[in-house]
Amino acid sequence: MQLKLVSPKEEYAELFYLWRTQPTFIKHNPLKLQNLEECRARLLSEGDDLQSSTKCEAYRWFIELGGEIVGSVSVSNRNEMMKIAEIGYAVDERFQGKGIGSLAVGMLVTKVFAETDLRKLIAFVHDLNIPSCRLLEKVGFKKEGLLRQHYLINQKPENEVLYGLLREEIEAP
Ligand SMILES: CC(C)(COP(=O)(O)OP(=O)(O)OC[C@H]1O[C@@H](n2cnc3c(N)ncnc32)[C@H](O)[C@@H]1OP(=O)(O)O)[C@@H](O)C(=O)NCCC(=O)NCCS
């Protein structure tokens, strides 16, 4: 599969917003961004250079498949003291179930460990988001715990599974 992680462009804001209105996203994720303008502002605030000395609140790349933008992956909550960060990802519903998410998150993890000295990546996943749990396990993340009623999703408290991946787990042959 010809998959690339590419830098954000302002024109991707509409797609980025569209994915947030799709049922698989709404069902399992807190809706932090409510409209196109908030999505545009978020993209403009994020970085794409993990090695830059100017640290950003979040970093994002878009997933390109055969010239088409089909999803995005991100790094946030980068903690330089603890050397950990959190990842996020979404694939357009029209392209889900084809292995794109697993491949793109695998590429993200390789990139982050190659370009930073972070020790560990974590992800929070709604415990009913089976594709997302499977994706992380395929990439090598381990389930570390269940956070009870941790996020409000559609005004309802929902459990989140905490997943973690250590640098040495990805570098091991
Ligand atoms: C989670 C998400 C990124 C997965 O993307 P994807 O491109 O469909 O992932 P993959 O095709 O690599 O599939 C990953 C695993 O999920 C499984 N899967 C995919 N869609 C599924 C579905 N509808 N039902 C059950 N399992 C599913 C796949 O079979 C695969 O497991 P397998 O290899 O053991 O068969 C995508 O569902 C998504 O964008 N969801 C909305 C946003 C979101 O929830 N992001 C995660 C926040 S923590």
The ligand as an SDF file (V2000), in Angstrom:
LIG
                    3D

 48 50  0  0  0  0  0  0  0  0999 V2000
   -9.6690    3.3340   14.7690 C   0  0  0  0  0  0  0  0  0  0  0  0
   -9.4810    3.5810   13.2910 C   0  0  0  0  0  0  0  0  0  0  0  0
   -8.4170    4.6390   13.0750 C   0  0  0  0  0  0  0  0  0  0  0  0
   -9.0350    2.2900   12.6070 C   0  0  0  0  0  0  0  0  0  0  0  0
   -8.6700    2.5890   11.2670 O   0  0  0  0  0  0  0  0  0  0  0  0
   -8.6860    1.4690   10.1220 P   0  0  0  0  0  0  0  0  0  0  0  0
   -7.9690    2.0150    8.9520 O   0  0  0  0  0  0  0  0  0  0  0  0
  -10.0600    0.9850    9.9100 O   0  0  0  0  0  0  0  0  0  0  0  0
   -7.8130    0.3480   10.8320 O   0  0  0  0  0  0  0  0  0  0  0  0
   -7.3260   -1.0340   10.2040 P   0  0  0  0  0  0  0  0  0  0  0  0
   -8.0020   -1.2650    8.8820 O   0  0  0  0  0  0  0  0  0  0  0  0
   -5.8500   -1.0230   10.2480 O   0  0  0  0  0  0  0  0  0  0  0  0
   -7.9370   -2.0800   11.2150 O   0  0  0  0  0  0  0  0  0  0  0  0
   -7.4720   -2.2610   12.5310 C   0  0  0  0  0  0  0  0  0  0  0  0
   -8.1820   -3.4340   13.1400 C   0  0  0  0  0  0  0  0  0  0  0  0
   -9.5400   -3.0870   13.4100 O   0  0  0  0  0  0  0  0  0  0  0  0
  -10.4140   -4.0180   12.8070 C   0  0  0  0  0  0  0  0  0  0  0  0
  -11.5930   -3.3140   12.3210 N   0  0  0  0  0  0  0  0  0  0  0  0
  -11.6330   -2.3110   11.4220 C   0  0  0  0  0  0  0  0  0  0  0  0
  -12.9020   -1.8950   11.2650 N   0  0  0  0  0  0  0  0  0  0  0  0
  -13.6510   -2.6650   12.0700 C   0  0  0  0  0  0  0  0  0  0  0  0
  -15.0430   -2.7280   12.3880 C   0  0  0  0  0  0  0  0  0  0  0  0
  -15.9170   -1.9020   11.7980 N   0  0  0  0  0  0  0  0  0  0  0  0
  -15.4690   -3.6490   13.2860 N   0  0  0  0  0  0  0  0  0  0  0  0
  -14.5930   -4.4700   13.9010 C   0  0  0  0  0  0  0  0  0  0  0  0
  -13.2660   -4.4630   13.6690 N   0  0  0  0  0  0  0  0  0  0  0  0
  -12.8100   -3.5760   12.7620 C   0  0  0  0  0  0  0  0  0  0  0  0
   -9.6500   -4.5850   11.6380 C   0  0  0  0  0  0  0  0  0  0  0  0
  -10.1940   -5.8290   11.2700 O   0  0  0  0  0  0  0  0  0  0  0  0
   -8.2470   -4.6530   12.1860 C   0  0  0  0  0  0  0  0  0  0  0  0
   -8.0340   -5.7890   12.9880 O   0  0  0  0  0  0  0  0  0  0  0  0
   -7.5200   -7.1750   12.3450 P   0  0  0  0  0  0  0  0  0  0  0  0
   -6.2960   -6.8480   11.5600 O   0  0  0  0  0  0  0  0  0  0  0  0
   -7.3000   -8.0300   13.5340 O   0  0  0  0  0  0  0  0  0  0  0  0
   -8.5830   -7.6730   11.4420 O   0  0  0  0  0  0  0  0  0  0  0  0
  -10.8100    4.0160   12.6300 C   0  0  0  0  0  0  0  0  0  0  0  0
  -11.8060    3.1020   12.9810 O   0  0  0  0  0  0  0  0  0  0  0  0
  -11.2450    5.4190   12.9990 C   0  0  0  0  0  0  0  0  0  0  0  0
  -10.7730    6.4020   12.4300 O   0  0  0  0  0  0  0  0  0  0  0  0
  -12.1800    5.5570   13.9510 N   0  0  0  0  0  0  0  0  0  0  0  0
  -12.6930    6.8660   14.3420 C   0  0  0  0  0  0  0  0  0  0  0  0
  -11.6530    7.6980   15.0540 C   0  0  0  0  0  0  0  0  0  0  0  0
  -11.1130    6.9800   16.2840 C   0  0  0  0  0  0  0  0  0  0  0  0
  -11.8670    6.3810   17.0290 O   0  0  0  0  0  0  0  0  0  0  0  0
   -9.7860    7.0690   16.4730 N   0  0  0  0  0  0  0  0  0  0  0  0
   -9.1230    6.4190   17.5880 C   0  0  0  0  0  0  0  0  0  0  0  0
   -9.1820    7.2520   18.7920 C   0  0  0  0  0  0  0  0  0  0  0  0
   -8.4720    6.3890   20.1790 S   0  0  0  0  0  0  0  0  0  0  0  0
  1  2  1  0
  2  3  1  0
  2  4  1  0
  2 36  1  0
  4  5  1  0
  5  6  1  0
  6  7  2  0
  6  8  1  0
  6  9  1  0
  9 10  1  0
 10 11  2  0
 10 12  1  0
 10 13  1  0
 13 14  1  0
 14 15  1  0
 15 16  1  0
 15 30  1  0
 16 17  1  0
 17 18  1  0
 17 28  1  0
 18 19  1  0
 18 27  1  0
 19 20  2  0
 20 21  1  0
 21 22  1  0
 21 27  2  0
 22 23  1  0
 22 24  2  0
 24 25  1  0
 25 26  2  0
 26 27  1  0
 28 29  1  0
 28 30  1  0
 30 31  1  0
 31 32  1  0
 32 33  2  0
 32 34  1  0
 32 35  1  0
 36 37  1  0
 36 38  1  0
 38 39  2  0
 38 40  1  0
 40 41  1  0
 41 42  1  0
 42 43  1  0
 43 44  2  0
 43 45  1  0
 45 46  1  0
 46 47  1  0
 47 48  1  0
M  END
$$$$
